């Protein structure tokens, strides 16, 4: 590519992986005071996948990444940046999980780092990949959303343990001269004044690791469910309307609306507000639960493997997570079928 030729960032491939073990609602009934009927009615979740104790977040990520790289038609040596969005890293603060993934994949001597934006991490990462590619700094970015959420869930807390699952999704974002293949737009934002809506209090500089921290269960995810639900519906609807209006794209032109898979009631509320048809809205929450940063690429992979996602299909991604963070993206799928 010549320097005078505009460069765009295109999603060339998608991949995903979930561990084989399934934790069903019936299983949870034996662990906490809840029921399948209550969980399904409140969240739409029927089951979630849980990794074994000896499986790390990086292990899940590597499986998804291998598929994404192969489907992009690339050799590992052609990847020049590895980004991993996660809030359940292999290690507390270093090394980054992206570094561990790179090593396990045999990707040597390239930039690698993690992104911490909770459930918004994959779309935040998409904006970073776009910037690196369109600036000419990188050509093939491996973007991963991976979570072993079971490692920070308190399975005696019925308000959170029903929600989360483990899994990973990955995409290759590559440089292209074809404007029609490029990412159209990305919106990403945050408001730290709502930090206590969804957080993991420890360990960190506020609550360093200690016996007292463990006794209080501060190492587990905490969530203000009702407050988060209300704010999520309001924020997501507003953000999606703004990105569509800014780019002059009516909702009916979206082939696949891929929202963060946290709660079916949130997905339905946002879809109804946008007057989306049922066939436009991608829903996978019933079988995976909330897999945080992995949820959107896992959902994209589902429709890819089902043969529903075709080259040129226009996707609208929409997500909301701890921070609080939120993001939306408009992009065509530029991969091979």
Beta strands, then each sheet from edge to edge (+ up, - down):
strand 1: 8-17
strand 2: 22-24
strand 3: 47-49
strand 4: 81-85
strand 5: 111-115
strand 6: 140-148
strand 7: 166-176
strand 8: 183-190
strand 9: 198-200
strand 10: 221-223
strand 11: 256-259
strand 12: 314-321
strand 13: 325-332
sheet 1: 1+ 7- 6+ 4+ 5+
sheet 2: 2+ 3-
sheet 3: 8+ 13- 12+ 11+
sheet 4: 9+ 10-
end
